[in-house]
Structure formats: C-alpha cells, structure tokens
Amino acid sequence: MTLSQLCNDAETAQQHYNIRKYQNVAHRCSSPSGSGREGGPLAERSECDDIDRSDRVEKRVIPSWVAHQIEFWGERVCLPEWDEDEKILVDDINDGGGDHDGGIAANNYRSNNGWKGADLCHSISSPVRISHYCVQYQNSNGGNSVSNSEGGGVGTTLTGVAHFTKNAESHSNYCHGGSMTSTMDDVIGWTAFHVTGECKPWSGFTAQVNVSLKQPIPVGSYLKIVGVVTKTERRKVWIESRLVGGGEHDAELVYCTAEGLVILKKNDPVDC
C-alpha cells in the first residue's frame, strides 16, 4: 500500500468518525425522528451546539453575602451581552430556568456584532465566570461617589463576583493558577475602561499584569474581585486588583493580588 493510499484511508476513517460523533449530538438535540433537516448531521450539530454546550455549564447559586454587599459597590455596569446572561435584580441573581437561554442569547449578541466566540470570563460556560460588576468613582472631596458627574481618574473602583467552576480545576479540588490570573486581567482591563468617569468598553489594552497567588482557591468558590485605579499618565492607567473572600468564613481573606498597566486607545486620552 502506498503512502497516498494510507493517507486517504486515514482521512476516510476520520470523516466516518466525525459523522458518527455529530450524529450522536444531533440525536440528543433533534426531534424524535432524528432526521428530516436539510444538510445532514453537520448542519444539525450547528443548530444544537449551544444546547449541547449547556451540559458543561455549572449552575450558579450566588451566595447571600453578595446581596448584602452589592448595594455598597456602586453603580451596576450594564452591557447588552452581560444583561442577557445575568439577572439585573439582586433579588433574582441566582440562575433560574431560563439562564441557559440567556447565555445563548449573549453569545448571539457577540456573534452578531463581530466577535468570534464567547467571552473568556463573562460567558455562561466560562471556567471562571465574572459577573455583577459595579463601579464607584472618586469625587473631588476624596470620597467614593456612585455618580460619575465628578468621577474618574485615580480612585475609580470596580467590584464584582468571580465564580470558580469545576472547569477551572487543576490540582484535585483546587483551581488553576491561570484562572486566577485571568480574573486579574479582566478586572484590571474593565477598571481602566471606567477611568474617564464613564464606561467605555474595549477602550484600551492590558499591557502588563503582575500577579501574586496568595491562597489556593477551592473548586466552586465565589469570591469578590476588586480593581482600583492608582495612577494615570496620559494614555497609561495603573490598576491594583485583588481577589478576596466575601463570606463569614473567609471575609477579606486575600487569595490573589495584581498590579496592571492598561494603555488606552489614542482617541480615549486621560487628562485627570
């Protein structure tokens, strides 16, 4: 048998395997007939992808400390893709029966607006899922203010919730250090996006993140994530961030800290 024949045989076997795999997915997702849609099993797989993905989603049960603290975190940060995936009201922040549909709608929003996939840290299927960001701005008297009329610049603070799901696991029962680093990168970036006194999504790029891992994070943990603007210089924004406990058993226990630098785009200079 020639090398060409071997390659052709291997390619044919792989195609047969892929067809069988997609047929299994289509069978789980489709109507009882299992067929009748034009395009075959590959087409059926694309229609059912989000439903099949829901099998890997870990349902959230937001801890009570979030409801007790969130009113002190400032103004809720609202974006179309997040609002589809999160419950806006604190009284209804746990995942309900329609939450998976919300996650699919959020991904549809992204795909309809130029993104190629789901957000690494804000998707319903994210290994570590950040939600419920709130922002406070430093006012001219040195105190925190929810209103952005006097806000922006140094002291801008972003606070949210980070859920470390079983998909973030590394060592048995503990989360991967990379998942902790991802949360630091995310909060550093989004804190910088508020430095002008209003939320300007994707107005800059994270240039540097220095992370210190303090405590291992057990799988399933819900932690408080905080970012604070410490310095600005033209388009450069420096942020300090931390990942801390919020419940009675680990209140303010520091799991991770970071220092980061964000460079704003040229059309979004900081002059404060």
N, C-alpha and C positions, 0 to 999 in steps of 0.2 A: 504494500500500500504506500502510495506517495505521500509526501508532506502535505500537498494540496488536498488530497482526499481526507487525511486526518483532520485538517483544519475545518473542512466542510462538514465532516461528521460531528465534530465538536460543536460547531455553530448550530447545526440542526438540533442536536441534543439540548443545547441551551435554550433554543427557541421553544422546543417542546416543553421544557421545564417551566419557562416563563408563562406559557399559555396555561399550563395546568395550575400554576400559582394564581394567576389572575382569574381563572375560572372559579377557584375556591373563594376568592374575595367577592367576586360577582354573585356567587351562590348565596353568600351570607347577606349581601346587601339588597339583592334584587327581589322581585316578586316571586311567588311560588313556582311560576313557570320556569324561572331561571334563564329565560331567553326571550327573544322577540324584539330586542332593541337592536337597531341597526349599528353595525360597526364591530360586533363581536365582543369577546371578553376584555380586550384592551380598552374599548370605549366604556364598558360598564365599570371598569375599575376606576376610571377618572371621575365618574359620577358619584362613586361610593367612597372615594378616598377619605373625605372628612368624617364620614360615619365610621369607617374602619379605624381611623385615627383616634376616635373617641375611646376605643378600648384601652388606649395607653394614657388617657387623661386621669390624673388623680384629683378627685373631687375635693374642693376646698371647704373647710369649716373654720371660718375666721374666728380666732379666739376673742373672748369677751373684752380683753384689755384694749383691743383696737377701738371698739365702740366707746370705751371710757376715755380714751386719749385723743381720738381723732379731732374732736372739736377744738383742741388746743394746737393743732398742727398748722392751721391757717386755711387758706382758700383751696378748695379742691381743684386739681389740674384736670381739665376735661379735654379729651381729644376724640374725634369720631371713632377711630379704631379701638380705643380703650373703652369708650362708652358702650360699644356693642358687647364687650366682653366682661365688663364689671357692672355691679349694681351701684347706682348712684346714691341711693339712700342708705345711711348707716344701719337702719333697722332691717335692711334686707341685703346684707353684704355676703351672706353665705350663698354658695352655689345652689340654685334651685333646679327644677326640672328642665327649664329652658336654657340653662347656662351653656350646654354644649352647642346649641343652635347659635347662641351669641358669639361663641368662639369662631364658628364657621362664618358668620356674618362679618366679624372683624377681619378674617383672612380675605374675604371677598372685597372688603373696602381696600385693603392693601393691594390686592391684585388689580383692582380697577383703577388704582392711582399710581401704578408704575413699579411697585415692589415685586420682587421675585418669589418671596416666601413669607413665612410668619416671623414675627419679632422674636429675637433670641430670649428676651427676658419678660415680655409682656403678652405672650400668646397663651391661650388656654392649655397648650401642650408643652409649654416651656419647662425644662428640668427644674429651674428655679424661677418662680413666677412673681414678678414685682407688680404691685397694684396699689391703688388708693394714695397716690402721690398728692401731697398738699404743700403749698408754698406760703412762706412768710417773708416779708420784706423789712429791712431795717429802716426805721424812719429817722428823721433829722435829729430827734432827741436821744437816739441811741437805743430805743426800744423796738420791739417787733411790732409790725403792723400788717394786718391782712390786706388792707388796701394798697394798691400799687401807685397811688397818687403821689406819694413821697418816696416810693421804694426803689429798689435796685441797688446794684453795686455790692460793696462789702457788707456782709451780714445776711445776705439773701440765703434763706434756709429751706431745704426741701426734705420732707419726711414722708415715708411710705412703709409698706408691708412687703416682706420678702418671704415667700413660701418655698422651702427647700423640699421638693418632692422626692419620691423614691427613684426617679430617673436621674437625680443628681448624685447618686451613691457612688462611692469609690471603695475605701475600706469598709468592711462589713458594718452596716448600720450608721455609717458616717458619710457626710457629703464630700465631694471632690473639692480640692482647693481652688480649682478653676471656676467652679460655680460661685464661690465667694468672690473671686476676682471679677467675675462678670457683673455681679451686683455693684461692686465698687465703680467699675467703668460706667455702668448705666446711670447711677445716681450722680456721679461727677459730671457726666455729659448733660443730664437734664437740669441739674442745678445751674450750670453755666447758661443754659438756654433761657433762664429767667433773670439773668444778671442786669438786663436793661430795665427791669421793672414790669415786664410783661413776658408771657410765654411765647418764645419764638422757636418752634420745633426745628431741629436739624439746621440751626443757625451757626454751628461750629463743629469742630472735630477734636476728639480727645487725642492729645499729642503725647501724654506721659501719664502713667499710673504706677505709683509705688505702693505696694500692698504689704501689710504685715498681718499674718494669720495668727490670732491670739489663742483661740479655743476651737476644738473640733465641733462641728455642727451635726447633731443627730438628724437622721432622715426624718422628714415630716415636720421639722421645726418651722414656726412662724416667728420672724424676728423683725425688729424695727430698723429701718435703713434711713440714714440721715446724711445730707450733704450741706456744707456751708461755704459760701464764697469768702475767702480770706484776703484776697488781693486782686487788683486789676491793673493792667498797664496796656493801654490802647486795645489791641485785639486779644491780648492774653488774659486769661482768667484762671486764677489758682483756687482750688477747692480742697477742703479736708472733708473726709467722709468716714462713717463708722457703721458697723452692723452690731446692734445691741439687743439684749433680751427685753421683752416688754411685760412678761408675766411676773407673778409674785415670786416664783422660784428662781428666776434669773433676771430680775429687774435691773436694767442698765449694765448687766454683765457684758463686757466687750468681747465679741467674737472675732472682729476684724476691723482694721483701720486702713486708711489710704490717704495719700496726697496725690492730687492730679493737676494737670495743666491742660486747658482747652484753648484752642485757637479759633476765634470767631471768624466767620467769613468776612470778606472785605466790605460788604455792604451792611455789616452789622457792627460798627465800631462801638467800643465802650468809652464813654467820656465822663467818668464819675469817680 
